[in-house]
């Protein structure tokens, strides 16, 4: 079963961390990625730039409209994700508890099952 573990970032929370705490988060993610690779459960992982660097795209009257910045004004944003393939939701949650962000109040980690991929419904 495939699951997306999304990482939700609050810049104010990150800004309040010490350099040592920020380094520990990075090291924790490094260990987590290595463990997922060793277990064969990691499909991919990606970190995203700050939403201020985003482009919002829509089509109005048949014409593309592009605006800079985030789609929503929110204090949290999607900072990245892990796409994993594991036995079940319980295992996905167990893996998510190993992500260092889960120990920091104000940062969010969400586990969601993939509904379909490449046009095929997931079992």
ChimeraX commands (.cxc) that place a marker at each C-alpha (Angstrom):
marker #1 position 0.00,0.00,0.00 radius 0.5
marker #1 position 1.24,3.46,-0.83 radius 0.5
marker #1 position 1.03,6.39,1.58 radius 0.5
marker #1 position 1.95,10.04,1.38 radius 0.5
marker #1 position 3.48,11.43,4.56 radius 0.5
marker #1 position 3.19,15.20,4.22 radius 0.5
marker #1 position 5.19,17.64,6.29 radius 0.5
marker #1 position 3.45,20.89,7.21 radius 0.5
marker #1 position 5.68,23.76,8.21 radius 0.5
marker #1 position 4.99,26.84,10.31 radius 0.5
marker #1 position 7.80,29.36,9.63 radius 0.5
marker #1 position 7.30,31.03,13.03 radius 0.5
marker #1 position 7.92,27.69,14.76 radius 0.5
marker #1 position 11.06,27.04,12.71 radius 0.5
marker #1 position 12.35,30.57,13.31 radius 0.5
marker #1 position 12.03,30.03,17.07 radius 0.5
marker #1 position 14.30,26.96,17.01 radius 0.5
marker #1 position 17.99,27.17,17.81 radius 0.5
marker #1 position 20.59,26.32,15.18 radius 0.5
marker #1 position 21.26,23.09,17.08 radius 0.5
marker #1 position 17.57,22.14,17.01 radius 0.5
marker #1 position 17.37,22.87,13.28 radius 0.5
marker #1 position 20.48,20.74,12.67 radius 0.5
marker #1 position 18.95,17.91,14.73 radius 0.5
marker #1 position 15.84,17.99,12.53 radius 0.5
marker #1 position 17.96,17.71,9.39 radius 0.5
marker #1 position 20.02,14.87,10.86 radius 0.5
marker #1 position 16.83,13.11,11.95 radius 0.5
marker #1 position 15.42,13.30,8.43 radius 0.5
marker #1 position 18.71,11.90,7.10 radius 0.5
marker #1 position 18.48,8.91,9.43 radius 0.5
marker #1 position 14.80,8.43,8.55 radius 0.5
marker #1 position 15.54,8.42,4.81 radius 0.5
marker #1 position 18.35,5.90,5.25 radius 0.5
marker #1 position 16.12,3.60,7.31 radius 0.5
marker #1 position 13.37,3.78,4.66 radius 0.5
marker #1 position 15.87,3.00,1.90 radius 0.5
marker #1 position 17.24,0.02,3.86 radius 0.5
marker #1 position 13.74,-1.35,4.49 radius 0.5
marker #1 position 12.75,-0.83,0.84 radius 0.5
marker #1 position 9.74,1.28,1.84 radius 0.5
marker #1 position 10.85,4.61,0.36 radius 0.5
marker #1 position 9.51,5.45,-3.10 radius 0.5
marker #1 position 10.61,9.09,-3.13 radius 0.5
marker #1 position 10.92,12.17,-0.96 radius 0.5
marker #1 position 10.93,15.85,-1.91 radius 0.5
marker #1 position 11.33,19.12,-0.03 radius 0.5
marker #1 position 9.60,22.21,-1.39 radius 0.5
marker #1 position 10.69,25.86,-1.51 radius 0.5
marker #1 position 8.94,28.49,0.55 radius 0.5
marker #1 position 5.47,29.34,-0.86 radius 0.5
marker #1 position 6.57,32.92,-1.52 radius 0.5
marker #1 position 8.41,31.46,-4.52 radius 0.5
marker #1 position 5.28,29.73,-5.84 radius 0.5
marker #1 position 3.25,30.60,-8.92 radius 0.5
marker #1 position -0.53,30.20,-8.82 radius 0.5
marker #1 position -1.95,29.27,-12.21 radius 0.5
marker #1 position -5.58,29.52,-13.34 radius 0.5
marker #1 position -7.41,29.96,-16.63 radius 0.5
marker #1 position -10.01,32.73,-16.99 radius 0.5
marker #1 position -11.91,33.30,-20.22 radius 0.5
marker #1 position -9.56,30.88,-21.95 radius 0.5
marker #1 position -6.47,32.83,-20.91 radius 0.5
marker #1 position -3.84,31.74,-18.39 radius 0.5
marker #1 position -3.56,33.92,-15.29 radius 0.5
marker #1 position -0.39,33.55,-13.23 radius 0.5
marker #1 position 0.15,35.26,-9.89 radius 0.5
marker #1 position 3.14,35.10,-7.59 radius 0.5
marker #1 position 3.05,33.77,-4.09 radius 0.5
marker #1 position 1.08,31.19,-2.20 radius 0.5
marker #1 position -2.39,30.02,-3.19 radius 0.5
marker #1 position -3.70,30.49,0.36 radius 0.5
marker #1 position -2.79,32.93,3.05 radius 0.5
marker #1 position -1.98,30.54,5.87 radius 0.5
marker #1 position 0.52,30.29,8.67 radius 0.5
marker #1 position 1.38,26.70,7.70 radius 0.5
marker #1 position 2.43,25.37,4.32 radius 0.5
marker #1 position 3.40,22.09,2.71 radius 0.5
marker #1 position 7.13,21.81,3.19 radius 0.5
marker #1 position 7.72,18.41,1.65 radius 0.5
marker #1 position 6.69,14.79,1.63 radius 0.5
marker #1 position 7.71,11.17,1.75 radius 0.5
marker #1 position 5.97,8.71,-0.59 radius 0.5
marker #1 position 6.25,5.25,0.91 radius 0.5
marker #1 position 5.11,1.71,0.12 radius 0.5
marker #1 position 4.42,-0.35,3.22 radius 0.5
marker #1 position 2.19,-3.12,4.51 radius 0.5
marker #1 position -0.68,-1.08,5.96 radius 0.5
marker #1 position -1.79,2.21,7.53 radius 0.5
marker #1 position -0.54,1.14,10.97 radius 0.5
marker #1 position 2.97,0.67,9.55 radius 0.5
marker #1 position 2.76,4.06,7.77 radius 0.5
marker #1 position 1.82,5.71,11.08 radius 0.5
marker #1 position 4.62,3.84,12.85 radius 0.5
marker #1 position 7.08,5.18,10.28 radius 0.5
marker #1 position 5.68,8.71,10.55 radius 0.5
marker #1 position 6.36,8.74,14.30 radius 0.5
marker #1 position 10.08,8.50,13.47 radius 0.5
marker #1 position 10.07,11.86,11.66 radius 0.5
marker #1 position 11.66,14.50,13.90 radius 0.5
marker #1 position 8.94,17.07,13.10 radius 0.5
marker #1 position 6.44,15.02,15.13 radius 0.5
marker #1 position 8.24,16.01,18.32 radius 0.5
marker #1 position 7.93,19.75,17.68 radius 0.5
marker #1 position 4.66,21.43,18.58 radius 0.5
marker #1 position 3.43,23.53,15.67 radius 0.5
marker #1 position 4.85,21.31,12.92 radius 0.5
marker #1 position 2.46,18.83,11.33 radius 0.5
marker #1 position 2.93,15.35,9.89 radius 0.5
marker #1 position -0.03,13.83,8.04 radius 0.5
marker #1 position -0.40,10.27,6.70 radius 0.5
marker #1 position -2.75,9.68,3.77 radius 0.5
marker #1 position -3.19,6.58,1.64 radius 0.5
marker #1 position -2.68,7.00,-2.09 radius 0.5
marker #1 position -6.02,6.46,-3.84 radius 0.5
marker #1 position -4.64,5.93,-7.35 radius 0.5
marker #1 position -1.36,6.18,-9.19 radius 0.5
marker #1 position -0.62,6.09,-12.91 radius 0.5
marker #1 position -4.34,5.85,-13.59 radius 0.5
marker #1 position -4.74,2.65,-11.55 radius 0.5
marker #1 position -6.74,2.43,-8.33 radius 0.5
marker #1 position -4.64,1.30,-5.39 radius 0.5
marker #1 position -5.83,-1.75,-3.47 radius 0.5
marker link #1:1,2 radius 0.2
marker link #1:2,3 radius 0.2
marker link #1:3,4 radius 0.2
marker link #1:4,5 radius 0.2
marker link #1:5,6 radius 0.2
marker link #1:6,7 radius 0.2
marker link #1:7,8 radius 0.2
marker link #1:8,9 radius 0.2
marker link #1:9,10 radius 0.2
marker link #1:10,11 radius 0.2
marker link #1:11,12 radius 0.2
marker link #1:12,13 radius 0.2
marker link #1:13,14 radius 0.2
marker link #1:14,15 radius 0.2
marker link #1:15,16 radius 0.2
marker link #1:16,17 radius 0.2
marker link #1:17,18 radius 0.2
marker link #1:18,19 radius 0.2
marker link #1:19,20 radius 0.2
marker link #1:20,21 radius 0.2
marker link #1:21,22 radius 0.2
marker link #1:22,23 radius 0.2
marker link #1:23,24 radius 0.2
marker link #1:24,25 radius 0.2
marker link #1:25,26 radius 0.2
marker link #1:26,27 radius 0.2
marker link #1:27,28 radius 0.2
marker link #1:28,29 radius 0.2
marker link #1:29,30 radius 0.2
marker link #1:30,31 radius 0.2
marker link #1:31,32 radius 0.2
marker link #1:32,33 radius 0.2
marker link #1:33,34 radius 0.2
marker link #1:34,35 radius 0.2
marker link #1:35,36 radius 0.2
marker link #1:36,37 radius 0.2
marker link #1:37,38 radius 0.2
marker link #1:38,39 radius 0.2
marker link #1:39,40 radius 0.2
marker link #1:40,41 radius 0.2
marker link #1:41,42 radius 0.2
marker link #1:42,43 radius 0.2
marker link #1:43,44 radius 0.2
marker link #1:44,45 radius 0.2
marker link #1:45,46 radius 0.2
marker link #1:46,47 radius 0.2
marker link #1:47,48 radius 0.2
marker link #1:48,49 radius 0.2
marker link #1:49,50 radius 0.2
marker link #1:50,51 radius 0.2
marker link #1:51,52 radius 0.2
marker link #1:52,53 radius 0.2
marker link #1:53,54 radius 0.2
marker link #1:54,55 radius 0.2
marker link #1:55,56 radius 0.2
marker link #1:56,57 radius 0.2
marker link #1:57,58 radius 0.2
marker link #1:58,59 radius 0.2
marker link #1:59,60 radius 0.2
marker link #1:60,61 radius 0.2
marker link #1:61,62 radius 0.2
marker link #1:62,63 radius 0.2
marker link #1:63,64 radius 0.2
marker link #1:64,65 radius 0.2
marker link #1:65,66 radius 0.2
marker link #1:66,67 radius 0.2
marker link #1:67,68 radius 0.2
marker link #1:68,69 radius 0.2
marker link #1:69,70 radius 0.2
marker link #1:70,71 radius 0.2
marker link #1:71,72 radius 0.2
marker link #1:72,73 radius 0.2
marker link #1:73,74 radius 0.2
marker link #1:74,75 radius 0.2
marker link #1:75,76 radius 0.2
marker link #1:76,77 radius 0.2
marker link #1:77,78 radius 0.2
marker link #1:78,79 radius 0.2
marker link #1:79,80 radius 0.2
marker link #1:80,81 radius 0.2
marker link #1:81,82 radius 0.2
marker link #1:82,83 radius 0.2
marker link #1:83,84 radius 0.2
marker link #1:84,85 radius 0.2
marker link #1:85,86 radius 0.2
marker link #1:86,87 radius 0.2
marker link #1:87,88 radius 0.2
marker link #1:88,89 radius 0.2
marker link #1:89,90 radius 0.2
marker link #1:90,91 radius 0.2
marker link #1:91,92 radius 0.2
marker link #1:92,93 radius 0.2
marker link #1:93,94 radius 0.2
marker link #1:94,95 radius 0.2
marker link #1:95,96 radius 0.2
marker link #1:96,97 radius 0.2
marker link #1:97,98 radius 0.2
marker link #1:98,99 radius 0.2
marker link #1:99,100 radius 0.2
marker link #1:100,101 radius 0.2
marker link #1:101,102 radius 0.2
marker link #1:102,103 radius 0.2
marker link #1:103,104 radius 0.2
marker link #1:104,105 radius 0.2
marker link #1:105,106 radius 0.2
marker link #1:106,107 radius 0.2
marker link #1:107,108 radius 0.2
marker link #1:108,109 radius 0.2
marker link #1:109,110 radius 0.2
marker link #1:110,111 radius 0.2
marker link #1:111,112 radius 0.2
marker link #1:112,113 radius 0.2
marker link #1:113,114 radius 0.2
marker link #1:114,115 radius 0.2
marker link #1:115,116 radius 0.2
marker link #1:116,117 radius 0.2
marker link #1:117,118 radius 0.2
marker link #1:118,119 radius 0.2
marker link #1:119,120 radius 0.2
marker link #1:120,121 radius 0.2
marker link #1:121,122 radius 0.2
marker link #1:122,123 radius 0.2
view
